[in-house]
Amino acid sequence: MTSTKSEKRAILLMVICASLWSIAGIFIKLIPWNPLVIAGFRSLISAFVVLVFMHVAKMKIKLNRFSIVSGIFIAGTFFSFVSANKMTTAANAIVLQFTSPVFILIISAIVFHQRFHKADLITVIVTLFGISLFFFDKLGTGSLLGNFMGILAGFFMAGMYIITGRADEDSRMSGILFGHALTAIIGVPMMFIFPTPITTTALLSVLALGVVQLGIPYVLYGLAVKHCPPLACSLIGAIEPLLNPVWVFIFNGEAPGMYALFGGAIVITVVTGWCIWRDRFVAKNAVNKA
């Protein structure tokens, strides 16, 4: 498989991954548990899914700097985002988490001395603008600490994309496994602190979250990131918040406002255009090098 075909396949996997990530709101609303408990049980089930995949794919569990650090970044993303949702508005938390492309540009430039094209910078700026516009009518000042936790989630997410993208296949999937296991170790015991009523709906919903919304998508992400650069992964990941209101509209009949529609159109257009441009840019460079 050529690098261009591999990248196209990786982008498709990342689109499916982000789409599955977006269904979280549907099931979380059905679970009357503390967010930390939900995150813990969701990750416990997801860790099992990843472990089964690694066994079937004959991957080895590796304990090294890539798997440990990426695991910490993944768990950090989960908990900082959950904390941001508790301390500030949900819209603020989502928008601030998607500062991850900015952090990717900064970290990659300073730490790895990577140079980016002007088109990359413009795409990141316009995408952030589109997401902000998407949640414009729901944005608020929020608490300073809550907003900081949202930005911290963006930093952790950027770190996840960068570290997993540089790891080998076994280390990458091991990092994903460790991240979910760490989240489960911290989150599950919280059920003894916060009220956690056990109902059939809650159990089925958390099972759906663990398998469909987190487990399978992270397996797809682990496969995609090998050929999908961190910046591309983070920009494609912007699909996630855009699809949330789509599911709400389908299941609850709540239509998104004009700002949301306009912001969503901007993000989808600019990210799609950037992917097409990048595909041609990479292909052109490959021909020139040949």
C-alpha positions as CSV (number, residue, x, y, z in Angstrom):
1,M,0.0,0.0,0.0
2,T,1.4,3.4,-1.0
3,S,1.8,6.2,1.6
4,T,-1.0,8.2,-0.1
5,K,-3.4,5.2,0.1
6,S,-2.3,4.6,3.7
7,E,-3.0,8.2,4.6
8,K,-6.5,8.1,2.9
9,R,-7.3,4.9,4.8
10,A,-6.0,6.5,8.1
11,I,-8.1,9.6,7.5
12,L,-11.2,7.4,6.9
13,L,-10.5,5.5,10.1
14,M,-10.1,8.8,12.0
15,V,-13.4,10.1,10.6
16,I,-15.2,7.0,11.9
17,C,-13.4,7.3,15.2
18,A,-14.4,10.9,15.7
19,S,-18.0,10.1,14.7
20,L,-18.2,7.3,17.3
21,W,-16.7,9.6,19.9
22,S,-19.5,12.0,19.3
23,I,-22.3,9.7,20.6
24,A,-21.2,10.1,24.2
25,G,-23.9,12.6,25.1
26,I,-26.7,10.2,24.1
27,F,-25.7,7.6,26.6
28,I,-24.2,9.8,29.4
29,K,-27.6,11.5,29.9
30,L,-29.1,8.1,30.6
31,I,-26.7,7.3,33.5
32,P,-27.4,8.9,36.9
33,W,-23.8,8.6,38.1
34,N,-21.1,11.1,38.9
35,P,-19.0,11.9,35.8
36,L,-15.8,10.4,37.4
37,V,-17.6,7.1,38.0
38,I,-18.9,7.1,34.4
39,A,-15.4,7.8,33.1
40,G,-14.0,5.0,35.2
41,F,-16.4,2.3,34.2
42,R,-16.4,3.4,30.6
43,S,-12.6,3.1,30.5
44,L,-12.7,-0.2,32.3
45,I,-14.8,-1.7,29.5
46,S,-12.8,0.1,26.8
47,A,-9.5,-1.3,28.3
48,F,-11.0,-4.8,27.9
49,V,-11.9,-4.1,24.3
50,V,-8.4,-2.8,23.5
51,L,-6.9,-5.8,25.3
52,V,-9.0,-8.3,23.2
53,F,-7.9,-6.5,20.0
54,M,-4.2,-6.7,21.0
55,H,-4.6,-10.4,21.7
56,V,-6.3,-11.1,18.4
57,A,-3.8,-8.9,16.5
58,K,-0.9,-10.7,18.4
59,M,0.4,-7.4,19.8
60,K,2.7,-7.3,22.8
61,I,2.0,-5.2,25.9
62,K,5.0,-2.9,26.1
63,L,6.0,-0.8,29.1
64,N,8.3,2.0,27.9
65,R,8.4,5.8,27.8
66,F,6.1,6.0,24.8
67,S,3.4,3.8,26.3
68,I,3.6,5.2,29.8
69,V,3.7,8.9,28.7
70,S,0.9,8.5,26.2
71,G,-1.2,6.6,28.8
72,I,-0.8,9.5,31.2
73,F,-1.8,12.0,28.5
74,I,-4.9,9.9,27.6
75,A,-6.0,9.7,31.3
76,G,-5.2,13.4,31.7
77,T,-7.4,14.2,28.8
78,F,-10.3,12.3,30.3
79,F,-10.1,13.7,33.8
80,S,-9.3,17.3,32.9
81,F,-12.2,17.4,30.4
82,V,-14.6,15.9,33.0
83,S,-13.4,18.4,35.6
84,A,-13.8,21.3,33.1
85,N,-17.4,20.2,32.5
86,K,-18.1,20.3,36.2
87,M,-16.4,23.7,36.8
88,T,-17.4,25.7,33.7
89,T,-20.0,25.5,31.0
90,A,-20.1,22.4,28.7
91,A,-19.6,24.7,25.7
92,N,-16.5,26.3,27.2
93,A,-15.1,22.9,28.0
94,I,-15.6,21.6,24.4
95,V,-14.2,24.7,22.7
96,L,-11.2,25.0,25.0
97,Q,-10.4,21.3,24.6
98,F,-10.2,21.8,20.9
99,T,-7.2,24.1,21.4
100,S,-5.3,20.9,20.9
101,P,-4.2,21.8,17.3
102,V,-2.6,25.0,18.6
103,F,-0.7,23.0,21.2
104,I,0.4,20.5,18.5
105,L,1.8,23.3,16.4
106,I,3.6,24.8,19.4
107,I,5.0,21.6,20.8
108,S,6.0,20.2,17.4
109,A,7.8,23.4,16.5
110,I,9.7,23.9,19.9
111,V,10.4,20.3,20.9
112,F,10.7,18.5,17.5
113,H,11.7,21.5,15.3
114,Q,9.0,20.7,12.9
115,R,8.0,23.3,10.3
116,F,4.4,23.8,9.2
117,H,2.9,25.3,6.0
118,K,0.9,28.5,6.1
119,A,-2.1,26.5,5.1
120,D,-1.8,24.5,8.4
121,L,-1.8,27.6,10.5
122,I,-4.8,29.1,8.7
123,T,-6.7,25.9,9.0
124,V,-6.1,25.7,12.7
125,I,-7.2,29.3,13.2
126,V,-10.4,29.0,11.1
127,T,-11.3,25.7,12.7
128,L,-11.1,27.2,16.2
129,F,-13.2,30.1,15.0
130,G,-15.8,27.7,13.5
131,I,-16.0,25.6,16.7
132,S,-16.3,28.8,18.8
133,L,-19.1,30.1,16.5
134,F,-20.7,26.7,16.7
135,F,-21.1,27.1,20.5
136,F,-21.4,30.9,20.4
137,D,-24.8,31.2,22.0
138,K,-23.8,28.8,24.9
139,L,-20.3,30.3,25.7
140,G,-19.9,32.1,29.0
141,T,-17.3,33.4,31.3
142,G,-17.3,30.3,33.4
143,S,-14.9,29.8,36.3
144,L,-11.2,30.6,35.8
145,L,-10.2,27.1,37.1
146,G,-12.8,25.4,34.9
147,N,-11.6,27.2,31.8
148,F,-8.0,26.4,32.8
149,M,-9.0,22.7,33.0
150,G,-10.5,22.9,29.5
151,I,-7.3,24.3,28.1
152,L,-5.4,21.6,30.1
153,A,-7.5,19.0,28.3
154,G,-6.5,20.5,25.0
155,F,-2.8,20.2,26.0
156,F,-3.2,16.6,27.1
157,M,-5.0,15.7,23.9
158,A,-2.3,17.3,21.9
159,G,0.3,15.3,23.8
160,M,-1.7,12.1,23.2
161,Y,-1.7,12.8,19.4
162,I,2.0,13.6,19.3
163,I,3.3,10.8,21.5
164,T,1.1,8.0,20.1
165,G,2.0,9.2,16.6
166,R,5.7,8.6,17.3
167,A,5.4,5.3,19.0
168,D,5.6,1.8,17.4
169,E,2.4,-0.2,16.9
170,D,2.7,-2.2,20.1
171,S,3.8,0.8,22.3
172,R,1.0,2.9,20.8
173,M,-1.8,0.4,21.6
174,S,-0.2,-0.4,25.0
175,G,-0.3,3.4,25.8
176,I,-4.0,3.4,24.9
177,L,-4.6,0.4,27.1
178,F,-2.6,2.0,30.0
179,G,-4.5,5.3,29.6
180,H,-7.9,3.6,29.9
181,A,-6.7,1.3,32.8
182,L,-5.4,4.3,34.7
183,T,-8.7,6.1,34.2
184,A,-10.5,3.0,35.5
185,I,-8.3,2.7,38.5
186,I,-9.0,6.2,39.6
187,G,-12.6,6.5,38.5
188,V,-14.2,3.2,39.5
189,P,-13.6,3.5,43.2
190,M,-15.4,6.8,43.2
191,M,-18.7,4.7,43.2
192,F,-18.1,4.2,46.9
193,I,-18.0,8.0,47.4
194,F,-20.8,9.2,45.1
195,P,-24.3,7.7,44.8
196,T,-24.2,5.1,42.0
197,P,-27.7,3.6,41.5
198,I,-27.5,0.3,39.5
199,T,-30.2,0.1,36.8
200,T,-30.6,-1.9,33.6
201,T,-30.5,1.4,31.6
202,A,-27.4,2.6,33.3
203,L,-25.6,-0.7,32.8
204,L,-26.5,-1.0,29.1
205,S,-25.6,2.7,28.6
206,V,-22.1,2.4,30.2
207,L,-21.6,-0.8,28.2
208,A,-22.4,1.0,25.0
209,L,-20.0,3.8,26.0
210,G,-17.2,1.5,26.8
211,V,-17.5,-0.7,23.7
212,V,-18.9,1.6,20.9
213,Q,-18.1,5.1,22.0
214,L,-14.6,4.5,23.4
215,G,-13.2,1.0,22.9
216,I,-13.7,0.5,19.2
217,P,-12.9,4.2,18.3
218,Y,-9.6,4.0,20.2
219,V,-8.6,0.8,18.4
220,L,-9.4,2.7,15.1
221,Y,-7.4,5.7,16.4
222,G,-4.4,3.4,17.2
223,L,-4.5,2.1,13.6
224,A,-5.1,5.5,12.0
225,V,-2.4,7.5,13.8
226,K,0.4,5.4,12.2
227,H,-0.3,7.2,8.9
228,C,-2.4,10.2,10.0
229,P,-0.2,13.0,11.4
230,P,-1.1,14.5,14.8
231,L,-2.3,17.8,13.3
232,A,-4.5,15.9,10.9
233,C,-5.9,13.7,13.6
234,S,-6.8,16.7,15.8
235,L,-8.4,18.6,13.0
236,I,-10.5,15.6,11.9
237,G,-11.4,15.1,15.6
238,A,-13.2,18.4,15.3
239,I,-16.0,16.4,13.8
240,E,-16.8,15.1,17.3
241,P,-18.4,18.3,18.8
242,L,-20.2,19.1,15.5
243,L,-22.0,15.7,15.5
244,N,-23.2,16.0,19.1
245,P,-26.2,18.3,18.3
246,V,-27.0,16.2,15.3
247,W,-27.6,13.2,17.6
248,V,-29.5,15.5,20.0
249,F,-31.7,16.6,17.1
250,I,-32.3,13.0,15.9
251,F,-33.2,11.6,19.3
252,N,-34.6,14.7,21.2
253,G,-35.8,16.9,18.3
254,E,-33.8,19.9,19.5
255,A,-32.7,21.7,16.3
256,P,-29.3,23.6,16.3
257,G,-29.3,27.4,15.9
258,M,-28.0,29.5,13.0
259,Y,-24.7,30.1,14.6
260,A,-24.2,26.4,15.1
261,L,-25.1,25.6,11.5
262,F,-22.8,28.3,10.2
263,G,-19.9,27.3,12.5
264,G,-20.3,23.7,11.6
265,A,-20.3,24.4,7.9
266,I,-17.1,26.4,8.3
267,V,-15.3,23.6,10.2
268,I,-16.4,20.9,7.8
269,T,-15.5,23.0,4.7
270,V,-12.1,24.1,5.9
271,V,-11.0,20.7,7.3
272,T,-12.2,18.9,4.1
273,G,-10.4,21.5,2.0
274,W,-7.3,21.1,4.1
275,C,-7.3,17.3,3.7
276,I,-7.7,17.6,-0.1
277,W,-4.9,20.2,-0.2
278,R,-2.6,18.1,2.0
279,D,-3.2,15.0,-0.1
280,R,-2.2,16.8,-3.2
281,F,0.7,18.5,-1.4
282,V,2.1,15.2,-0.1
283,A,1.6,13.5,-3.5
284,K,3.4,16.4,-5.3
285,N,6.4,16.3,-2.9
286,A,6.6,12.5,-3.3
287,V,6.8,13.0,-7.1
288,N,9.4,15.7,-6.8
289,K,11.6,13.5,-4.5
290,A,11.3,10.6,-6.9
